[in-house]
Amino acid sequence: ALVLSSPAPLKAQGKDPVERENPEVKRLELRGVESVNTDELRRSIYTTASSCRNLLAQAFFCWWNKSGAFYQRRYLDREEMARDVLRIRVFYWKRGWRNAAVDTTVTPNRDGVTVTFAVHEGDPTRISRQVVLYDSTLLKAKKVRQLVSTRARDPLDLLEIDSSRVLLQNEMWEKGYADAVVDTALVVDTARKVADLTYRVIPNRRTTVGTI
């Protein structure tokens, strides 16, 4: 019975890794990434390559022992790879590159595959005009410049905008305005790839401490 069952596994081993349903990912490549942090982009996607479990295993064991105790094998999920294309585009979109495109290729690599995401970044959408509206009796211009990290001509980075909004709001809270709100407004010209950005600091009523 053992002899008769052996041809099927041998045939599967000889199959092109690319044609397998879930081949092992031996290598992951991100090409064309110039304007964003590559490590952050890697962490934002699902697809990853097989690797040592930790630095200690990499230094002493992985080069000769690929057992599960030291080495974690990763396999290609084609549905997640397709979603990774969207994840990469969203990653770029949030940072101002709203027209980034992504191509994927899967190529044989020994008994596994290399997965490549080729990014075509294009030009970012930039802040053409920025205005911060605030009460100058409560906030000083120098402090506002310190809190707001975005500048005209910068890429339209939504993460930086949100961070600046939170810092402005926290500053108002520290001054006793717990009900303060910071609104942001964007007017984007997609054809020209520019945007007008407005921060509006609304202090509302100052918080007071009551007595009994």
Disulfide bonds with the S-S distance in Angstrom:
Cys52-Cys62 2.05
